Amino acid sequence: MAKATMMAVRVHEFGGPEVLTYEEVPRPEPGPGDVLVRVRAACLNPPDWYARTGFATIPESMRPVMPLPFTPGSDVSGVVAGVGPGVTGLREGDEVFGLVRFPELGNGGKGYAEYTTSPVSHLARKPAALDHVQAAGVPMAGLTAYQFLFDHVRLEPGRTVLVNGAAGGVGHFLVQLAKTRDARVVAVASGRHEGFLRGLGADEFVDYTTTRVQEVVRDVDHVFDTVGGPDGHRFLPVVRRGGTISPVFFGDYHTERAAELGITFPGGQVRSDGAQMAELARLADAGSLRVGVDGVYALADAAKAHDRAERGHIQGKIVLRVAED
């Protein structure tokens, strides 16, 4: 008989990384349309630490309600350990990965655990080219990049794209996915990431620590700003008239001036999508998508992983290894 409990990381009170508690909890069971996943690796994403703090950076009157206790994590890679009623297309033993139940709150992915459940429609078969640690780094960041490029902007071949924060999780996928449309890619990051980004296909590199991007780049069709902040408007002179700026994080873009220049701001909230995960898997197996992994931590060390994430300047993704491949 399968063990009825498992180890997981849970949050019982809001606060810093120290509130992440590694403990024994009941193992979930898959409902209709769900599969049970034996998690091999899970990935950290900004919404994990926003939720851990109780969304402390959002004005209190606007904060989402996050019921306690909860298990963070929406990005998982693992093996199907059971299927619920009505599930087709996957069976026990299949290796899968996906962004689980996002952007749901309270009933989210619960990926920081030995087992989790997921709607079958949120998963795809893991690419053979990636191990579970690498595959866990794809879902949220990869889907964010994919949906910004191809759902919101509808990138046409041969355009010029600038990615700010290009070495980060979303940024390094934006660089690679834009190259699948033969885009000319300008990558903006600190100098230590230049080799990494040129290796991913960046055509031009700007070190923001030594160079003001608005002084050296012009006539960009599309800017993807994964950093945001009060200085976002510095990209206005970079973009051609009628171009776009897509903020992945909130920023001040002087929207009235942007309107005068015909600059628009396409974007939206990332969402779970198994079919798009399958396309990302296809690109990984074709050698067109690599995963940068900044660091790997044991599930029991989730607090250390969050502490590293909050220090920033990450190259790729931070991953929790839940079980060996």
N, C-alpha and C positions, 0 to 999 in steps of 0.2 A: 504494500500500500504506500502511495506517495506521502511524503512528509507534509503535514498540514500547516506547518509554519515555515517562515523564511526570515532571512536577515534583510533589513531595509534601513534607509536613512529617513528620519522624520523630523518635522519641525513642530514643537509643542508650544513655543512662544516666539514672537518676532524679535529679531535682533541680528547680531553679527554672525560670522561663520561658526562661532562657538555654540549656537543653538541647534546645529545639525547633530542629531542623536542617532547613533547606530544601534539598532535594537531588533529583537525578535518580534515578528508580527504574524498574523494569519496570512496564509497564502491565498491569493485571489482565485476565483473560478471564472472561466469564460462564459459570458451570457450569449444570447442569440446574436449571430453575426460577428462574434468576437473570437479571437484566438488567444491562448495562453502562451506567452513568450518566456522562455528561460533566457534571461538577460545575460549576455556575455560582456557587454560594455554599454555605458551610457555617457552622454556628453553634457557638459555645462553650457548654459546659455544665459544671457542677461535676464530673461524673465524668471529664471530660477532664483537669482539673488534679489530681484525686485520683490518677488513673493515672500522670500525668507524674511525681508525687513518689514513686511506688511505694507509694501508700496509706500514707504516713508517719504519718498521724494515727490509724491503726488499730494496736492492739497487734500486735507482730511475729508472735506465734503465730497470729493470726487473719487476717493479711493475705492477700488473694488473690494468686496467682502471676501476674504479668504478664510474658510473654516479651518479650525485647528482640531487635532493635529493633521498634517498632510505630508505626503511624500513628494518631493520635487522631481523634476526631470521629464522631458518630453521626447528626447532623442535616444533611441535604443537600437542595438543590433544584437541579435540572438537567434535562438532556435525555437521553432514551434514545438511546444510541449503538450498541447491539447487544443481542441477546436470545439466551439459552441454550436448549437443548433443552427442550421442554415448556411454554414460556412462551406464555400466551394473555392477551389483554386489553390488552397494551401492545405498541407497535411503535416502530421507530426514528423519531425526530423528536418523540415525545410528550414534553411537559413534565411532570415529576413532582417530588414531594417526599415525604420520609418520615423516620422514625426507623429506622435500619438496624441490624439484628442487635443489638438491645439487650434484655436486659442481658448478652449474651455478653461474655466477656473473651478477649483474644488474637485472636479472629476477629471483632472488632466491626466497626463501620461504616466505619472508615478514610476518614472524610470530608474530612480536610485534604489533599486531593489533586485533581489535575485530572480523574481518573477514579476511580470506585469501582464495585464490584458490589453488588447487593442482591437478596435474594429478592423476587420480584414481589409477594408477599403483604404486604410491608412498605411498599409505595409506594401513592400515590394520584396522580391527575392534579392538577397545580398549579392553584390557583384563579386565574382570569383577573384577579381584582381585586388580586392581589399580584404584585409583581415577584419575581425570584429571591432578592434580599437579604431582603425581607420574609418570603417563604415559608420560607426557611431558618431563620427565627426561631421557627417554629411547632412542629416535631415533638415534641421531648422535653418542653418546657414545656407545650405545648398538650395533649399526651396525658396528662401528669401531672395537669393540672387536670381534664381530661375524665374520667379514670378515677377520681380521688378523688371528684368530684361525682356521677357517674352509675353507676359500678360499685361503689364502696365505700360511699358514704353513701346513694346512691339518692335524691337530692334531690327532694323533692316541691314542687309549685308553691306560691308564697306564703310560703315559710319565710324566717327572718331568718338571714343568713350574715355572719360576720365573717372578713375576710381580713387576717392579719398579714403584713407585708412585701408589701403589695398592689401596689407599683410595680415589683417585680421580675419576672423572666421568668414563673415559674409564677403569681405573685400577680395580675398584670394579666390573665392569661387566666381565672383563677378568678372575678374580678370580672365579666368579660363573659359567661362561660358561665353563671354563676349568674343573671344577668339574663335569660337565655333561658328560665328557669323562673319568671320574675316574682318572683324573690327580692328581699327588701329587703337591700341590701348595705352593711355598715359596713367601710370601708377604713381600715387602720392603716398609716401610713408617716410619713416626715418631711415637714415643711410644704411643701417645694419641689415635692412631687409632687401637691399637692391639685388643681390645675387639670387635670392629666393624668388623675387618677383620676375626678374628677367628669365629665370628658369621656367616660370609658368607661362611665359609668352608676352610679357609686357614689352611694348615697343619703345617706350620712353619712360624714364624714371625721374621724379622730382623729390628731392630730400627736403621736406618741409622745415627741418631744423636749420637749414642754411640758405634756403631759397624761398621767396614768396611766389607761390604758384601763379598768382594773378599778374605777375610781372614777366613770366616766361612762356605762358601757354595762352593760345587764342583759338577761336573758331572750333571749339568742341561742340559736337552735336548733343551729347548726353553726359551729364555729370551724375555720378552716384556717390552720395556723401554718406559714408557709414559712421561719421564722427558727429556731425551736427554742431550745436553750440552757438554762442552769440556772434561768431565771426563767419557764419555760413554765407553771408552776402558777398564775401570776397570772391566767390565763384561767378558773380554776375558778369564781369568783364571777360571771363574765360569762355563763356558760352556764346555761340553764334546767335544772331537774332532769330527768334522762333525755335530755339533749342529747348532742352529740358534740364531741370535739376530734380533728382529724386532723393529726398532725404530719408535715409533708413532710420535715423534718430532725429529728434526735434532740433530745429535750429532757427536762427533769425536770418531770413533771406531777403529782407526789404521787398516784400511782395508787390508793393505799389510800383517801385522802380522796375521790378521784374516784369510786371504787366506792360509797362511802357516799351520794354524790349521784346515783348512777345514770348517771354520765357514762362513755361508752365511747369507744374510740379506733380507729375504722375507718380502714384504709389499706392500702397495699401497694406493691410495687415496680412502677414504670412498665415497660411492655413495648411492643414494636413491634406495630402493628396498622394495616394498610392500610385496613380498612373504617372505623375511627374517624378516620383521616386524611382519608378522603373526606368524612366528616361535618363535620370542621373546615373543609375546603375549601368545602363547601356554605354554612356559616355565614359564611365570609369573603366569598364571592360575594354573599350576601344582605345584606351590610353589618352583620352582627351580631358580627363578630370583626375587630378591628384588631390590628396588631403594632407594639409599641413597639420602636424600634431605638435603643439607646444610642450605638452607634458602629460604624463599618465600617472594616475593615483589609484590606490586601492579604494574600494567602496567605503571601507571603514575610515578612510582619510578624506572624506568629502569636505570636511571643514578646512583642511589644508589646501585642497583644490580651490575652494571658494576664496580663500585668502590670496592665493596666487592670482586668481582671475581679477580680483579687485585692485591688484597692483598695476594692471594694464600692460600695455606694450607687448601684446601677445602675437606670436607668429602662428596663425592657424587656430587650432582648437585645443581645449583642455578636456581630457577624457578620463572617466572612471572605469577601471577594469574590474568587472564584477566576478568573472570566472575566466579561467584560461581557455583559449580556443581548443 
